[in-house]
Amino acid sequence: MSRKKKAEKKEAARRASTREFIGAKEITGYSLVTYGQGELVYFIVQPTNVAVLSAESIRARIYALMTVLKGVAEIEMLCLNSRESFEDNKEFLRSRMKKEENPAVRKLLEKDLNYLDRIQVQMATAREFLILIRLKEEKESEVFPYLARIEKSLKEQGFSVRRADKEDIKRLLAVYYEQNVTTEKFEDFDGERWIMPDD
């Protein structure tokens, strides 16, 4: 590849927007439209605490999921953290503790590490289970009946499920890409909250 082509490619990559970088073209009221992976529709499944279920109940849940998967071959499943992960922070604190010579500072670092451990234990079950459907060439008039049929099938098998809306999708992306779960409302573009309509 010539220097000129490399320079052009580098400049194009530099100018690419964040949406282009992550492959997200648009967030609609019910889906994430991507550049190469089709249109993605998410169903949020309320998790079941299997620790309190009997072995028979767990088998019934597995059978129900198998029934759904047999009926809708296009289903993909995701499991995401719905809370921050502190693993990088904890690893940093551990490495600092090994290098730190001052006992008082080492003790403070240990307290920070213990604090992060306690927070993580409290959020250990913070998982979000998603069913993903990729819309590829469905006609617009067929999309909503198709999605309604999938949602109905999941509910008939005893799953507590709802289709993710625009705000849900923005939250999922924020948690996935930046581990941000503390923001109440996610902006459609950076700096949106600072725009004053009457200025």
Residue, then its C-alpha position, 0 to 999 in steps of 0.5 A: m500500500s502506498r504512503k498516500k493511501k495509508a495517509e488517506k486511510k489514517e485520516a479517514a479513521r481519525r475523522a470517523s465518528t464514534r458511531e461509525f467506530i462501534g458500527a452503530k448507524e442509528i438507534t430507533g424506537y425499538s432497535l439498533v441499526t448497524y453498518g454491517q450486522g443488520e438491525l438489532v432488536y433486544f428483548i430484556v429478560q427478567p432473570t430468575n434466581v435459580a438458587v431458590l428453585s428446585a431441581e425440577s423447576i430448573r429443568a422446567r425452565i431449561y425445557a421452556l428455553m429449549t422450546v423457545l429456541k426451537g420455535v425461533a431459530e434466529i434468537e441470539m442470547l447475551c448476558l451483560n453486566s448491568r453494573e460497573s466492573f471494578e476489576d481494573n481498579k482492583e488490579f491497579l490497587r494490588s499492583r500499587m500495594k506491591k510497590e508501595e514502601n510506606p506502610a500507611v499508604r499501603k494500608l489505605l490502598e488495602k482499605d480501598l481494595n476491601y471497599l471495592d470488594r464489598i461493593q462488588v459482592q453487593m452487585a454480584t447478581a447484577r446481570e442483564f439477560l437479553i434475547l437478540i433478533r437480527l432483522k435483515e431483509e424483513k419488510e417494514s409491515e412484517v417487522f412488528p407482527y414478527l417481533a410480537r410473535i417472538e415476545k408472545s412465545l417467550k411469555e407463553q413459556g413463562f419468561s418475564v420479557r419486554r422489548a427494549d426501547k430507545e432509552d434501554i438500548k442507549r443504556l445497554l450501549a453505555v454499560y457495554y462500552e463505558q461501564n456507565v450505569t450511574t447516568e439517569k438519561f443518556e444523551d443522543f449526542d455528546g453535549e446535548r444537555w448543554i444546548m439551550p433551545d432559545d439561545 
